[in-house]
Amino acid sequence: MGFVKVVKNKAYFKRYQVKFRRRREGKTDYQARKRLVAQDKNKYNSKKYRLVVRFTNKDIVAQIVFSEIVGDKVMCAAYAHELPRYGLKVGLTNYAASYCVGLLLARRHLTKLGMADLYTGKDTVDGEDYNVFEDQERDDEAKNPFKAVLDVGLARTTTGARVFAVMKGACDGGLDVPHSTSRLAGYDAETKSFDAATLRKYLFGGNIAEYMESLQEDADKYKKQFGRYQAAGVGAGDLEALYESVHKAIKADPAAQKKTPSVPAGEKPKRYNQKRISYAQRKDKIRQKLASAAKRNAQ
């Protein structure tokens, strides 16, 4: 049989149905979303909570989200741009900072729910696996830990990816996020073993410190890569103590800080566009222009 050209006829276009808008934009994986959002009918209106993690070029967004018919609703959120308040001025999107964002979200959310004292999370950051449901003692009548499922969006779920550092921070902070150690830094796929010491090194910026030391001999390269660290007075030997202090500061005061409004109450904000005028005013403006033009011509 020879080549047959496929003709998209009227019947094809009449039956054509466009995909969802966010699928067309390449923003949402609906196959994954359906499994994350859909709740069993026998659970009635109980919410299914998600730990949503998203990365931008300069920020990290972590949220506790549940879905309703009208759309998603955010219960709590934490961002990497909040970390300078806790003492971390540089490197806001690396692996160690991702852990800090997850820890901040967990402590903030449990504080809002009044469960911060019940589930204090992991005391020391040693890289060992921690599951609040199994590892923390509590009374039989106490509330269960807050459970949320990790939502990574379109991110690649490779071993050592930063999305799992946020998850690790949330788990150590006292949230119950189902997980395994197979995607954390320190897991070896060949031997199928997990090294907690390697993960601890990453959580305290040890990988960054090693790279800083390797560039010490070339001043230009070091300044190009770590110029902001130099300006902030942060060296390779300061990172572990810095991240330790950030963890303590987050646990001491995880509450969100309200922004001060740029325009004081009772004042109108500055206008950058022209005020809308009425039809009569526009006509009068034209009349004035014509009058001034006639006056100029008469002279």
VENGI-V546393 format. One record per pair of residues at least 12 apart in sequence whose ideal C-beta (glycine too) atoms are under 10 Angstrom apart, sorted by the first residue. I is the first residue (numbers start at 0). GAP is how many residues later the second one is. If there is no record, write none. Layout:
# VENGI-V546393
i=I gap=GAP
i=I gap=GAP
This chain:
# VENGI-V546393
i=19 gap=13
i=25 gap=128
i=26 gap=126
i=26 gap=127
i=27 gap=125
i=27 gap=126
i=28 gap=123
i=28 gap=124
i=28 gap=125
i=31 gap=119
i=31 gap=120
i=31 gap=121
i=31 gap=122
i=32 gap=17
i=32 gap=34
i=32 gap=39
i=32 gap=118
i=32 gap=120
i=34 gap=114
i=35 gap=12
i=35 gap=14
i=35 gap=16
i=35 gap=29
i=35 gap=31
i=35 gap=113
i=35 gap=114
i=35 gap=115
i=35 gap=116
i=36 gap=13
i=36 gap=28
i=36 gap=29
i=36 gap=30
i=36 gap=31
i=36 gap=35
i=36 gap=112
i=36 gap=114
i=37 gap=29
i=38 gap=27
i=38 gap=28
i=44 gap=23
i=45 gap=20
i=46 gap=18
i=46 gap=19
i=46 gap=20
i=46 gap=21
i=46 gap=26
i=46 gap=28
i=47 gap=17
i=47 gap=18
i=47 gap=19
i=47 gap=99
i=47 gap=100
i=47 gap=101
i=48 gap=15
i=48 gap=16
i=48 gap=17
i=48 gap=18
i=48 gap=26
i=48 gap=60
i=48 gap=97
i=48 gap=98
i=48 gap=99
i=48 gap=100
i=48 gap=102
i=48 gap=126
i=48 gap=127
i=48 gap=128
i=49 gap=13
i=49 gap=14
i=49 gap=15
i=49 gap=16
i=49 gap=17
i=49 gap=22
i=49 gap=98
i=49 gap=99
i=49 gap=100
i=49 gap=101
i=49 gap=127
i=50 gap=12
i=50 gap=13
i=50 gap=14
i=50 gap=51
i=50 gap=54
i=50 gap=55
i=50 gap=58
i=50 gap=96
i=50 gap=97
i=50 gap=98
i=50 gap=99
i=50 gap=100
i=50 gap=101
i=50 gap=112
i=50 gap=115
i=50 gap=116
i=50 gap=119
i=50 gap=120
i=50 gap=124
i=50 gap=126
i=51 gap=12
i=51 gap=13
i=51 gap=20
i=51 gap=22
i=51 gap=25
i=51 gap=53
i=51 gap=96
i=51 gap=97
i=51 gap=98
i=51 gap=99
i=51 gap=100
i=51 gap=101
i=51 gap=114
i=52 gap=45
i=52 gap=48
i=52 gap=49
i=52 gap=52
i=52 gap=97
i=52 gap=98
i=52 gap=99
i=52 gap=100
i=52 gap=102
i=52 gap=108
i=52 gap=109
i=52 gap=110
i=52 gap=111
i=52 gap=112
i=52 gap=113
i=52 gap=114
i=52 gap=117
i=53 gap=97
i=53 gap=98
i=53 gap=99
i=53 gap=100
i=53 gap=101
i=53 gap=109
i=53 gap=112
i=54 gap=25
i=54 gap=38
i=54 gap=43
i=54 gap=97
i=54 gap=98
i=54 gap=100
i=54 gap=106
i=54 gap=107
i=54 gap=108
i=54 gap=111
i=55 gap=23
i=55 gap=24
i=55 gap=37
i=56 gap=36
i=57 gap=22
i=57 gap=23
i=57 gap=34
i=57 gap=35
i=58 gap=20
i=58 gap=21
i=58 gap=22
i=58 gap=23
i=58 gap=33
i=58 gap=34
i=58 gap=42
i=59 gap=18
i=59 gap=19
i=59 gap=20
i=59 gap=21
i=59 gap=22
i=59 gap=23
i=59 gap=32
i=59 gap=33
i=59 gap=34
i=59 gap=37
i=59 gap=38
i=59 gap=40
i=59 gap=41
i=59 gap=42
i=59 gap=45
i=59 gap=102
i=59 gap=103
i=59 gap=105
i=59 gap=106
i=60 gap=16
i=60 gap=17
i=60 gap=18
i=60 gap=19
i=60 gap=20
i=60 gap=40
i=60 gap=44
i=60 gap=105
i=61 gap=14
i=61 gap=15
i=61 gap=16
i=61 gap=17
i=61 gap=18
i=61 gap=36
i=61 gap=39
i=61 gap=40
i=61 gap=41
i=61 gap=42
i=61 gap=43
i=61 gap=44
i=61 gap=46
i=61 gap=47
i=61 gap=101
i=61 gap=104
i=61 gap=105
i=61 gap=107
i=61 gap=108
i=62 gap=12
i=62 gap=13
i=62 gap=14
i=62 gap=15
i=62 gap=16
i=62 gap=42
i=62 gap=46
i=62 gap=85
i=62 gap=88
i=63 gap=12
i=63 gap=13
i=63 gap=14
i=63 gap=41
i=63 gap=42
i=63 gap=44
i=63 gap=45
i=63 gap=48
i=63 gap=49
i=63 gap=82
i=63 gap=84
i=63 gap=106
i=63 gap=111
i=64 gap=12
i=64 gap=83
i=64 gap=86
i=65 gap=82
i=74 gap=34
i=74 gap=37
i=74 gap=38
i=74 gap=71
i=74 gap=73
i=75 gap=29
i=75 gap=30
i=75 gap=32
i=75 gap=33
i=75 gap=34
i=75 gap=35
i=75 gap=36
i=75 gap=37
i=75 gap=178
i=75 gap=180
i=76 gap=27
i=76 gap=28
i=76 gap=31
i=76 gap=32
i=76 gap=179
i=77 gap=22
i=77 gap=23
i=77 gap=24
i=77 gap=25
i=77 gap=26
i=77 gap=27
i=77 gap=28
i=77 gap=29
i=77 gap=30
i=77 gap=31
i=77 gap=88
i=77 gap=91
i=77 gap=92
i=77 gap=95
i=77 gap=172
i=77 gap=176
i=77 gap=178
i=78 gap=13
i=78 gap=22
i=78 gap=25
i=78 gap=26
i=78 gap=177
i=79 gap=12
i=79 gap=13
i=79 gap=14
i=79 gap=17
i=79 gap=18
i=79 gap=20
i=79 gap=21
i=79 gap=24
i=79 gap=86
i=80 gap=20
i=81 gap=18
i=81 gap=19
i=81 gap=22
i=81 gap=26
i=81 gap=168
i=81 gap=172
i=81 gap=174
i=81 gap=175
i=82 gap=14
i=82 gap=17
i=82 gap=18
i=82 gap=21
i=82 gap=163
i=82 gap=166
i=82 gap=167
i=83 gap=148
i=84 gap=19
i=84 gap=161
i=84 gap=164
i=84 gap=165
i=84 gap=168
i=84 gap=171
i=84 gap=172
i=85 gap=14
i=85 gap=17
i=85 gap=18
i=85 gap=159
i=85 gap=160
i=85 gap=161
i=85 gap=162
i=85 gap=163
i=85 gap=164
i=85 gap=165
i=85 gap=166
i=85 gap=167
i=85 gap=168
i=86 gap=155
i=86 gap=156
i=86 gap=158
i=86 gap=159
i=86 gap=160
i=86 gap=161
i=86 gap=162
i=86 gap=163
i=87 gap=12
i=87 gap=117
i=87 gap=144
i=87 gap=146
i=87 gap=154
i=87 gap=155
i=87 gap=157
i=87 gap=158
i=87 gap=161
i=87 gap=162
i=88 gap=139
i=88 gap=140
i=88 gap=142
i=88 gap=143
i=88 gap=144
i=88 gap=145
i=88 gap=153
i=89 gap=118
i=89 gap=136
i=89 gap=137
i=89 gap=138
i=89 gap=139
i=89 gap=140
i=89 gap=141
i=89 gap=142
i=89 gap=143
i=89 gap=144
i=89 gap=152
i=90 gap=114
i=90 gap=117
i=90 gap=135
i=90 gap=137
i=90 gap=138
i=90 gap=141
i=90 gap=143
i=90 gap=148
i=90 gap=151
i=90 gap=152
i=92 gap=69
i=93 gap=68
i=93 gap=71
i=93 gap=108
i=93 gap=111
i=93 gap=113
i=93 gap=114
i=94 gap=65
i=94 gap=66
i=94 gap=67
i=94 gap=69
i=94 gap=70
i=94 gap=71
i=94 gap=73
i=94 gap=90
i=94 gap=104
i=94 gap=106
i=94 gap=107
i=94 gap=108
i=94 gap=109
i=94 gap=110
i=94 gap=111
i=94 gap=112
i=94 gap=113
i=95 gap=66
i=95 gap=69
i=95 gap=73
i=95 gap=105
i=95 gap=106
i=95 gap=107
i=95 gap=108
i=95 gap=109
i=95 gap=110
i=95 gap=111
i=95 gap=112
i=95 gap=143
i=95 gap=144
i=95 gap=146
i=95 gap=147
i=95 gap=150
i=95 gap=151
i=96 gap=65
i=96 gap=68
i=96 gap=69
i=96 gap=72
i=96 gap=108
i=96 gap=146
i=96 gap=149
i=97 gap=63
i=97 gap=64
i=97 gap=65
i=97 gap=66
i=97 gap=67
i=97 gap=68
i=97 gap=69
i=97 gap=70
i=97 gap=71
i=97 gap=104
i=97 gap=105
i=98 gap=26
i=98 gap=63
i=98 gap=65
i=98 gap=66
i=98 gap=67
i=98 gap=68
i=98 gap=69
i=98 gap=70
i=98 gap=71
i=98 gap=73
i=98 gap=74
i=98 gap=100
i=98 gap=103
i=98 gap=104
i=98 gap=105
i=98 gap=106
i=98 gap=144
i=98 gap=147
i=98 gap=148
i=99 gap=65
i=99 gap=66
i=99 gap=69
i=99 gap=103
i=99 gap=143
i=99 gap=146
i=99 gap=147
i=99 gap=149
i=99 gap=150
i=100 gap=61
i=100 gap=64
i=100 gap=65
i=100 gap=68
i=100 gap=69
i=100 gap=149
i=101 gap=60
i=101 gap=61
i=101 gap=62
i=101 gap=63
i=101 gap=64
i=101 gap=65
i=101 gap=66
i=101 gap=67
i=101 gap=68
i=101 gap=69
i=101 gap=70
i=101 gap=71
i=101 gap=73
i=101 gap=75
i=102 gap=18
i=102 gap=19
i=102 gap=22
i=102 gap=63
i=102 gap=65
i=102 gap=66
i=102 gap=67
i=102 gap=68
i=102 gap=69
i=102 gap=70
i=102 gap=71
i=102 gap=72
i=102 gap=100
i=102 gap=143
i=102 gap=144
i=102 gap=147
i=102 gap=148
i=102 gap=151
i=103 gap=62
i=103 gap=65
i=103 gap=66
i=103 gap=69
i=103 gap=142
i=103 gap=143
i=103 gap=145
i=103 gap=146
i=103 gap=147
i=103 gap=150
i=103 gap=152
i=104 gap=43
i=104 gap=61
i=104 gap=64
i=104 gap=65
i=104 gap=68
i=104 gap=70
i=104 gap=145
i=104 gap=149
i=105 gap=13
i=105 gap=15
i=105 gap=26
i=105 gap=40
i=105 gap=42
i=105 gap=60
i=105 gap=63
i=105 gap=64
i=105 gap=65
i=105 gap=66
i=105 gap=67
i=105 gap=68
i=105 gap=69
i=105 gap=71
i=105 gap=144
i=105 gap=145
i=105 gap=148
i=106 gap=12
i=106 gap=13
i=106 gap=14
i=106 gap=62
i=106 gap=63
i=106 gap=65
i=106 gap=66
i=106 gap=67
i=106 gap=68
i=106 gap=143
i=106 gap=144
i=106 gap=145
i=106 gap=146
i=106 gap=147
i=106 gap=148
i=107 gap=65
i=107 gap=142
i=107 gap=145
i=107 gap=146
i=107 gap=147
i=107 gap=148
i=108 gap=37
i=108 gap=39
i=108 gap=61
i=108 gap=64
i=108 gap=65
i=108 gap=66
i=108 gap=145
i=109 gap=22
i=109 gap=35
i=109 gap=36
i=109 gap=63
i=109 gap=64
i=109 gap=65
i=109 gap=144
i=110 gap=63
i=110 gap=142
i=110 gap=143
i=110 gap=144
i=110 gap=145
i=111 gap=142
i=111 gap=143
i=111 gap=144
i=112 gap=30
i=112 gap=33
i=113 gap=29
i=114 gap=27
i=114 gap=28
i=114 gap=29
i=114 gap=30
i=114 gap=31
i=114 gap=59
i=114 gap=60
i=115 gap=57
i=115 gap=58
i=115 gap=135
i=115 gap=138
i=117 gap=18
i=117 gap=20
i=117 gap=21
i=117 gap=24
i=117 gap=25
i=117 gap=27
i=117 gap=56
i=118 gap=13
i=118 gap=14
i=118 gap=17
i=118 gap=19
i=118 gap=23
i=118 gap=24
i=118 gap=25
i=118 gap=26
i=118 gap=27
i=118 gap=54
i=118 gap=55
i=118 gap=56
i=118 gap=57
i=119 gap=12
i=119 gap=16
i=119 gap=53
i=119 gap=54
i=119 gap=131
i=120 gap=14
i=120 gap=15
i=120 gap=24
i=120 gap=48
i=120 gap=49
i=120 gap=50
i=120 gap=51
i=120 gap=52
i=120 gap=53
i=120 gap=54
i=120 gap=130
i=121 gap=13
i=121 gap=14
i=121 gap=46
i=121 gap=47
i=121 gap=49
i=121 gap=50
i=121 gap=51
i=121 gap=52
i=122 gap=49
i=122 gap=128
i=123 gap=48
i=123 gap=76
i=123 gap=120
i=123 gap=123
i=124 gap=43
i=124 gap=44
i=124 gap=47
i=124 gap=74
i=124 gap=75
i=124 gap=78
i=124 gap=79
i=124 gap=118
i=124 gap=119
i=124 gap=122
i=125 gap=46
i=125 gap=70
i=125 gap=71
i=125 gap=73
i=125 gap=74
i=125 gap=77
i=126 gap=41
i=126 gap=45
i=126 gap=54
i=126 gap=57
i=126 gap=58
i=126 gap=59
i=126 gap=67
i=126 gap=68
i=126 gap=69
i=126 gap=70
i=126 gap=71
i=126 gap=72
i=126 gap=73
i=126 gap=74
i=126 gap=75
i=126 gap=76
i=126 gap=77
i=127 gap=44
i=127 gap=53
i=127 gap=66
i=127 gap=68
i=127 gap=69
i=127 gap=71
i=127 gap=72
i=128 gap=39
i=128 gap=42
i=128 gap=43
i=128 gap=50
i=128 gap=51
i=128 gap=52
i=128 gap=55
i=128 gap=65
i=128 gap=67
i=128 gap=70
i=129 gap=38
i=129 gap=41
i=129 gap=42
i=129 gap=43
i=129 gap=44
i=130 gap=14
i=130 gap=40
i=130 gap=45
i=130 gap=46
i=130 gap=47
i=130 gap=48
i=131 gap=12
i=131 gap=13
i=131 gap=14
i=131 gap=15
i=131 gap=38
i=131 gap=39
i=131 gap=40
i=131 gap=41
i=131 gap=42
i=131 gap=43
i=131 gap=44
i=131 gap=45
i=132 gap=12
i=132 gap=14
i=132 gap=43
i=132 gap=45
i=133 gap=42
i=134 gap=36
i=135 gap=38
i=135 gap=40
i=143 gap=32
i=144 gap=29
i=144 gap=30
i=144 gap=31
i=144 gap=32
i=145 gap=24
i=145 gap=28
i=145 gap=29
i=145 gap=30
i=145 gap=31
i=146 gap=28
i=146 gap=29
i=146 gap=30
i=146 gap=31
i=147 gap=19
i=147 gap=22
i=147 gap=27
i=147 gap=28
i=147 gap=29
i=147 gap=30
i=148 gap=27
i=148 gap=28
i=148 gap=29
i=148 gap=30
i=149 gap=13
i=149 gap=14
i=149 gap=16
i=149 gap=17
i=149 gap=20
i=149 gap=21
i=149 gap=27
i=149 gap=28
i=149 gap=29
i=149 gap=33
i=150 gap=12
i=151 gap=12
i=151 gap=14
i=151 gap=15
i=151 gap=31
i=156 gap=26
i=157 gap=25
i=158 gap=22
i=158 gap=23
i=158 gap=24
i=158 gap=25
i=158 gap=26
i=158 gap=27
i=158 gap=28
i=158 gap=29
i=158 gap=30
i=159 gap=23
i=159 gap=24
i=159 gap=25
i=159 gap=26
i=159 gap=27
i=159 gap=38
i=159 gap=39
i=159 gap=42
i=159 gap=47
i=160 gap=22
i=160 gap=23
i=160 gap=24
i=161 gap=23
i=161 gap=40
i=162 gap=20
i=163 gap=15
i=163 gap=17
i=163 gap=18
i=163 gap=19
i=163 gap=20
i=163 gap=21
i=163 gap=23
i=163 gap=35
i=164 gap=18
i=164 gap=19
i=164 gap=20
i=164 gap=34
i=164 gap=37
i=164 gap=38
i=166 gap=12
i=166 gap=16
i=166 gap=17
i=167 gap=13
i=167 gap=15
i=167 gap=16
i=167 gap=17
i=167 gap=31
i=167 gap=34
i=167 gap=35
i=168 gap=34
i=168 gap=78
i=168 gap=81
i=171 gap=31
i=171 gap=75
i=172 gap=74
i=172 gap=77
i=172 gap=78
i=172 gap=81
i=179 gap=14
i=180 gap=12
i=180 gap=13
i=180 gap=14
i=180 gap=15
i=180 gap=18
i=181 gap=12
i=183 gap=12
i=183 gap=14
i=183 gap=15
i=183 gap=18
i=183 gap=19
i=184 gap=13
i=184 gap=14
i=184 gap=15
i=184 gap=16
i=184 gap=17
i=184 gap=18
i=184 gap=22
i=185 gap=12
i=185 gap=13
i=185 gap=14
i=185 gap=15
i=185 gap=16
i=185 gap=17
i=186 gap=12
i=199 gap=40
i=200 gap=39
i=202 gap=37
i=202 gap=40
i=202 gap=44
i=203 gap=35
i=203 gap=36
i=203 gap=37
i=203 gap=38
i=203 gap=39
i=203 gap=40
i=203 gap=43
i=204 gap=29
i=204 gap=31
i=204 gap=33
i=204 gap=34
i=204 gap=35
i=204 gap=37
i=204 gap=38
i=205 gap=30
i=205 gap=33
i=205 gap=34
i=205 gap=37
i=206 gap=32
i=207 gap=18
i=207 gap=21
i=207 gap=26
i=207 gap=28
i=207 gap=31
i=208 gap=26
i=208 gap=27
i=208 gap=28
i=208 gap=29
i=208 gap=30
i=208 gap=31
i=209 gap=26
i=210 gap=14
i=210 gap=15
i=210 gap=25
i=211 gap=13
i=211 gap=14
i=211 gap=17
i=211 gap=18
i=211 gap=22
i=211 gap=23
i=211 gap=24
i=211 gap=25
i=211 gap=26
i=211 gap=27
i=212 gap=22
i=212 gap=23
i=212 gap=24
i=213 gap=22
i=214 gap=21
i=215 gap=19
i=215 gap=20
